[in-house]
Amino acid sequence: QVQLVESGGGLVQAGGSLRLSCAPSRSTFSINAIDWYRQAPGKQRELVASISSGGGIKYVDSVKDRFTISRDNAKNTVYLQMNSLKPEDTAVYYCNVPLLAAAGDWGQGTQVTVSS
């Protein structure tokens, strides 16, 4: 069973940047449409950014102009570049595809902590 593996999280000061990566655990699973989510302590999981198979991109308002989602088809990897980070961006970040998300199948996520 394929899983999506997130990496790149860490501790950063407010105003700093991080780049998260998302790749499948099995190389034969091609990443096309994919979503980045985050879940802060005590809060529900929130959809942050999406990229469709055709390259269409959407962001939640709170991260617009700060986060950039991109896909490297050659590496079968999706990235989330996060700039101008704020303490309220602190959360566990997950990537997922709609099929796996609907089945309740999530990876471990990557912790992002932004200190003030």
Sequence and secondary structure as in RCSB ss.txt:
>XXXX:A:sequence
QVQLVESGGGLVQAGGSLRLSCAPSRSTFSINAIDWYRQAPGKQRELVASISSGGGIKYVDSVKDRFTISRDNAK
NTVYLQMNSLKPEDTAVYYCNVPLLAAAGDWGQGTQVTVSS
>XXXX:A:secstr
   EEEE  EEEETT  EEEEEEESSTTS   SEEEEEE TTS  EEEEEE TT  EEE GGGTTTEEEEEETTT
TEEEEEE S  GGG EEEEEE HHHHHTT     EEEEEE 
